[in-house]
Amino acid sequence: MNQKFKLILFVFLMVGTTCFSQSDVPPTPAVQGAPPPPGTPIDGGITILLAAGAYYGIKKSIKR
């Protein structure tokens, strides 16, 4: 495959994916005071990220 064919294929795949991902259905409005839907992450794993950063920082400082 030549470079031009790969570029054209990539562009068509990206355009197709973008068009397919567009939705005509608007999201439902949130009701004040209602709990979030099940499965919604509250912190998104920020505690794990902070713990991993602290571990990495301590490990690097001890190595020096």
Secondary structure, 3 states (H helix, E strand, C coil): CCHHHHHHHHHHHHHHHHHHHCCCCCCCCCCCCCCCCCCCCCCCCHHHHHHHHHHHHHHHHHHC
